[in-house]
Amino acid sequence: MKSIYKGDYGYELSFTIQDSSGTRLDLTSGTILFKAGIVNSGSTTFSGLCVPDIAISGTCHYTLTSGLTNTIGVYDAQLNISYPTKNNTVS
C-alpha cells in the first residue's frame, strides 16, 4: 500500500507487472492505462497512461500531476494492459 497525501504530485508510482506465476509480462507493443477511484464508489476518479520503463521486463510508471490528489479518501487502483491481440487487467 502506498500513502499519498492531499495535494501530492510530481512523483512516479512504479509498477512491475507479473502473471500469476511471478513471470514478468513483456509490455512491448502494449498500452498501459492506470485507473484510480475511491474505494466502493464504483467510479474512476482519475486515469492516464503509464510509461514503460523497460517494457520487456514488465516495468512502467505513472506520474501524478497537479490536482489529481485533491479528493481525500482511500483509493483502489488498477492497470489495464491492452495489446493488439489481447487485454489484461491487474488490480
Buried (B, 14 or more C-beta within 10 A) or exposed (E): EEEBEEEEEEEEBEBEBEEEEEEBBEBEEBBBBBBBBBEEEEEBBBBBEBEBBEBEBBBBBBBBEEEBBEEEEEBBBBBBBBBEEEEBEBE
